[in-house]
Amino acid sequence: MRKLFNFLGVIALVAGFATSCKEKDNKDDDNGHQKRLVKAVDNDQTYEFTYDNDGRCVSDNSLYKEGTTYKGQYKYDGNTLTIESYNSNDSETFSATLNSKGYLESREFIHGKFKYEYDNQGHLIAEYYHNENGSVDTTKYEWEDGNLVKKDNGTLVISYKYTNSNYTSPIENKSRFHFFNPYSFDNVYDFLLGEPCKNIPVSLYESVGSKVSGGDMVLDNLEAEGELPFQWAFDNDGYPTKMQYTERNGVVQIREMYWE
């Protein structure tokens, strides 16, 4: 399951979750405001986030246990977003564009450019990575009843479930996580990738291609790697404070989340 960590290729989300200025009217906790994620702690990494008065993420800091650090700063100017990223060794600056609804439309990357497509409900349905050599890598997203049910990049297919033997009823997604990749946070981009899931996924099911043809993976012969269930804990307002899962090798992965 570790291969899923880098599947998105979008710096992404932050693991994924979203909080935007239009959500300021979504008053859903006992204190009368939409909570924002300010800190998350995984087995190997700590993340911290800050926001402007419009609820937009303006910085995220990451610290790995081995000492590596990352810092991202985000500057908004109309439909243009400038991203300044710093790590322990160097710094880079990229630009991104937002559409009229404030969703991420395109963004620069080191060796190419990402472009994004949304449906009428504002859900991300396609991600295109335009390589320097002219080729395009495509990831498709399928939704049902406001929830992401499948992510497919032509090599790896991830199916998302919202009920299982431990959670017989769907859980409301007050946190507005995206869950494109619940294993790791992927900084500010996940805040901007359209409307998130209505509910919290409680398990994933991964399928990979098992037949190689011309250097590409063919999906006509799938090998299922099994279901990966998640365990969740929530605060009194319904925001997730802990997510835990067990890898196939028996290693327990834990994420704790702090909201304000």
N, C-alpha and C positions, 0 to 999 in steps of 0.2 A: 503493500500500500504506500510505501514511501515515495514511489514514483509520482504519486498524486501531488506531492508538495510543489512541484514545478510545472504542473500541467497547465495552469492558467496562462502563465507567461505575461500576465498583466501585473505588475508589481503587487499583485493583487491579493488584499483585503484583506491587506487588510483583509486575511480574510476575509470576506467580504461582508461589508455592511455599508449603510448609507444614512447620512444625516445632512439635510440641505436646508437652505433658508426657507423654502416653502413649507417646511415641517414645523415652523415656529407655532402654527396654530393647532398642532396635534398635541393637545394637553391631555396626557394619559397617565399621569402618576398622582399620588396623593398630595404631592407638593404643588401641583398645578402646572407642571412644565414637562417638556420632552427631555428626558435624560440624555446625556452624551457620554460616550465611552472616553474616559480620560487615561486609563491604564489597563494593560493586560499583561499577564505573566504566564509564559509557557515553560516547559521543561528546560529549554535552552536559551530563551530570549525574553527580554522585557521591553514593552512598547509603551510610549506615552504620547498623547495627542492633545493639541490645543486648538481653539476655535475663535473665529471673529464674532462680532455682534450679530451677524446674519446666520450663525450656526455652521459656517463653512470651515472645514479643516484647514488650518494655515501652517501647521507644523506637525511632524511626527518624528520621534526619536526612538531608536532601537539600540539595545545593548545586549550583545551576546555574552554568554558566560565565559567564553574564552578570551573576551576583551575587545572584540571587534565592535565598532560603533557605526551607526548610520543616522543621518539627520536629513530630513526633507523639509524644505520651506516652499510655500505655495502662494503666489501672488496673482490676484484676480483683477482683470481689467476688461470689463465688458464680457465678450465671449472668448477672450484670450486668457489662458492660464500659463504662467511661467513657473517651472519646477526647477528648483535648485537643490541638488542632492550632494551630500558630503558623506564620505566614509573615512576610515582610518588612514587611507592612503591618498585619495584624490577627491576632486569635485567635478560635477558636470551640471550643465544647464540644458533643459529641454523645454519645448513649448507644446501646448495642447489647445484645442479649440472646443468650445461648448456650443450646442445647438440652442434654439430659441427657448427650450424648456429647461436648460441648464444641465442637460446630460452631456457626457463626454462624447464628442463627435470624432475626434482624431487626436493622436498624440505621437510625437517623435519618439524613436527609440534608437539605440546605439547603431544598429545596422539595418534600419528600415523604419516603417511607420505603421501604426495600428489605426484602423478605421472601424467604427461601430455602427450597428443598425438596430433600430427599435421598432416594436409594433405600436398599434394605436393606443395601447394601455401604458406605454412607456417602459415595457420590459425589453431587456437586451435579447435579441434573437440571433445576432451574428457578430462575430469579431473577425476581422481580416487583417492579417499581418503581411504587408507588402515588403518583401525582401529587396535588398540592393540589386540582386541579379534579375529582378523582374518577376520572380515567382510569388505566389500568394498562398499563405497558409490560412485555412478557414476553420473556425470553431462555431458550431451551431448550438443554439439553446432552445429547448422546447418547454412550453408552459401550459399548465392546466389549472383552471380555477384560481388564478393568481399565484400559483406556486411553480417553481422550476422543477421539472420532472426528469429532464435529460440534458446532458452536455456531451457533445460529440465533436472531436477534432479530426476525425478520419482515422485515428490510430487508437484512441482510448475513448470509451463510452462510460459515462458515470450516470447512473440512475439514482434519483433521490426519493426517499420515502418519508412520509409524515406521520405514519402510525406503524406500530409493530407490537410485539407481545408485551412490551413494557409500557408503551404509550398508546392506549387504545383510542384516544381522541386527539385531534390536531391541537398543537399548542400555538397560541397567538404570538406572532413575531413583533412584540412591542419594541424590541431593540432595533428593528429594521436592518438586521444583518442581510447581506446578499447571499452568503453561503455558496458562491461559485466554487470556493475552495475553503472549507471550514478549518483546514489544518493550520493555515498561517495567515497572518494579516499582511496586506499588500498595499499599504499606505493610501494616499489620498485618492487614487483612481477609483477604488471601490466605492468611495463616497459619491461618485458622479456617474456610475453606470446604470442609470435609470431606476425604475421602481423595484424594490426588493421583494422577497417572498412574503406572502401573507402569513405563513406559518413557519415554524422552526422544524427543519428536517431532523429526524431521529435516527436515520441510518442511510448509508450509501451502498450501492451495488456497482461493482466495477467489472467491465468486460474489456479485454484487449484482443487485438488481432493476432492470430497465431501462424499466419502464412505470409511469407515475404515474397514480393514479386517486383523486380526491377528496383529494389531498394526501398519500396514502399510497403507498408503494412496493409494487408487486405482483410476486410472485416467479414468475409463470407464464411469464416471458420473461427468462431469466437470461443475463447476459454474464459469461463466465469471464475473470478477469484473470490467470490463469496461476498456476503453482506457484512458491512462494518457498522455496528450500532454505536450510538452516542448516548451518554448519560448526562443529564442536565440538572443544575440547581438554579433557583431563581430567588430574587429578593421579594419583598412584600408588594412591590409594584409590578412584578411580572417580568423584570429584566434578568437575563441570564447572568449568573455570577460564577458559574463553574461549568466547564464542559470536559468530559473525560471519555477516552476510548482506549481499547487495548489492541495493539498491533498484532499481526499474525505471529510474530516471534515472541509474543508475550509481554513486550514492553508497554507499560501504561503511560499514556500521554495525557497531561492535564493542562488546562488553560483556566486561569482565574481572571475575572473581569471586574473592573471598578467603574462606577457611574456617578455622574453628578448632574 
